[in-house]
């Protein structure tokens, strides 16, 4: 049962799309020791996958998805994503505590000085 749950969660993650962070570290030998010289962190976005959406819909019993065209799958995907986004909005509303935020007004910025023109002699 647990493996089925993990598989369905993984399929849902692929169907919705996700973000992956990757770290690459380069080491160099300094005085006989390995020392870190570079660390590069990148974030990659993995877009939603239509086949995973199709598989989810088939397993949940939402009709025959295999006969749907790509356009129909795309509209169904956007409908489901909008539905999930709406659920997130309703769940994450903060409670009103009645406190008033005391913000100090920001000072207006001075306009930048124009650069001087170089005079050629």
N, C-alpha and C positions, 0 to 999 in steps of 0.2 A: 504494500500500500504506500509506503514512504517513497519508494522509487517512482511510482506512478505520479505522486504528488510533485516530486522534484522535476520530472519530465514535463508535466503540464505547466509548471512555473517557468521552466526554461523556454517552452514554446510560446508562452504568453509574453515573456521578455523579448523574444525575437520578433513576435508579431507587433509589439508596440514600438520597437526600436530602443536602443540604449546607448550609453556613452562608456567608452573604455579609456582608462588612463594607462599610459605606458611610460616607464622610466628606463633610460639607457645610461649606463655609467661607464666611463672610460678611466682606466687606471694606467699609471706609468711608474716605472721603477726609478726611485730617487733615493740615492745613498743605500742601495741594496734593499730597500723596502718598497712595497707597492703602495702608492698613494693615489687617492682619487683626484683626477685632474678635471673631469667634466661630468656633469650630471644634466641630462636633458629630459624634461618631462613634457609629454604631449597628451592631449585628449583627442580621441577620435570618436566621431558620431557614427553609429551603425544605424542606417535607416530601417524603417519597418519593412517586413518581408510579407508579400502577398500570399505566398505559399503557406506560411505559418498561420496567417489569418484564416485561410481556407481550411487548414487542418483543424484549427480550433473550432470553427463553425461546424465542421463535420462531426467532431467528437461531442459537441454540446447538443447536437440534434437540431440545428437551426435550418434544416432543409438540405436539398441537394446542391452543394456548392460546386461540385465538379463540372456541372453544366453551365455555370455562370461565366460570363465573359470577363475580360480584364477590367472593362469599364464598370461593370456591376460590382466586381470585387473592390475596386477602388472606391466607389461610392459607399459601399458597406463598411469599408475600413474607416473612411472619414466619419461616417455616422457613429461607429463604435468608439472612435477616438474622442469625438465630441461628447459622447455620453460619459466616457471615463473622466474627461476634463470637468464636466458638470458635477460629477460625483465628488471630485477632489475639491471643488469650490465650496460645495455644501458642507463637507466634512471639516475643512480647515478654517472655518470662520472663527475669529477670536471672539471671546466673550467681552461684552462692554462692561468695564469696571466703573464707569462714571467719572473717571479721572480725566482732567483736561491736560493736554500736553502743553507745557510752557516752553515754547521755542523762541529763541531770540532771533529777531529779523537779521537776515544777511546784509552785509554792507555792499553797496553797489561797487562794482569794479571800475577802476579808472580805465579809460581807453588807452590802448597801446600807443606809444609815440611812433610817429612815422620814421622809417629809417632815413638817414641822411643820404643825399645823392653824392656820389663820388665825382669830384671835379678833376678832369684830366688836364694836365698842363702840357 
